Every structure is written in C-alpha cells, then in structure tokens.
Amino acid sequence: MLPVRQLAYKVETLEAAALAHHRAFGSGPFFVLRHVALASSRHRGVERPFDHSSAYGQWGSVMVELVVQHNPDPSALHDMFPHGSGSEGLHHAALFVDDLEAAIARFAAEGAPLAQLSVTQTGTAFAFVDARASLGHMLELYEPTPQLTGFYDFVAAAAEGWDGSDPIRELG
C-alpha cells in the first residue's frame, strides 16, 4: 500500500494561500521554506533550475504543501500550471516508496513517466511522475529517510493542540 502522505497545491502567494487554507479547513501552522536549495534538478531529462518556495502545514492526518515557482523555466509544476498563467490548483500527491528508482520505473511502465527528478542540497531526492492521464495530477515519490520523516513529524506535532495563533512561520 502507498498511502498519501501529502497533498500539494501550486499557488501564486504562499502567505495568502496559507491563510486561506487555514480559514477554510483549520490547517496549519504553515512553515515556510524559501528558495529550497537544490543540488540538481532534471525536468524531462534536461538539467534545469527549479527555484521554488514552499509552505508546509498539517491538514488532519495529511501534510499540505503550498508551492510557488519563482523562475520561468520548464518544470513539473509548469507542466500543469504554465509560467505567468496565474492558475492555481492541486499539483501532486506525495508517496513514500521503499526504492525510488524502482518506483519511478514501475510508474513509468504503468503510464506515468518521470517528469522531474530533483535532489536537495541535503541529499533528499524527490521525483515527480506524470500521472495526469490517470489521476489528473502528478505524484511525488521519495524514500522515507529519517530527515524527511522527522520533518513530517515536526509539522504534525506543531498542529497538535495548536490554538491558531502565528499561522505562518519561517524556516531557515
């Protein structure tokens, strides 16, 4: 079983989107990481910059990510929401997988080809597979490293008993 760990939305403005999501669903608090540092990012087989910022909050048992891409370069985000379009919406559902390369191959064989493979400066690899034909959105795949699961636990713990104050918090 591959349960959904996160739902991610492409947004135009992190702060406005986080406040709107909180008002609508009680989600949060949101932790903002600006200009996520990447060691590499390959979109459709071509190395390209992927300058993005994200806000991460808890929405019940699932993490919610709000993401903005700052640069106009092609990316898995721009595959669905072209640069300059002003469009927003569900971009991906994230899944933990035991073996990233094997999962990428499996999804490709099932009609969801690799759209983008990126690695953070801290070594966490994440892949977007293009499942739009079957699901209408991308899937993000990554291995549940202690660093990654620790971050998920940190966001979830902040939501426990949260009184709604200080809904947007900066990271880094």
Order of alpha helices (4+ residues) and beta strands (2+ residues): beta-alpha-beta-beta-beta-beta-beta-alpha-beta-alpha-beta-beta-alpha-beta-alpha-beta
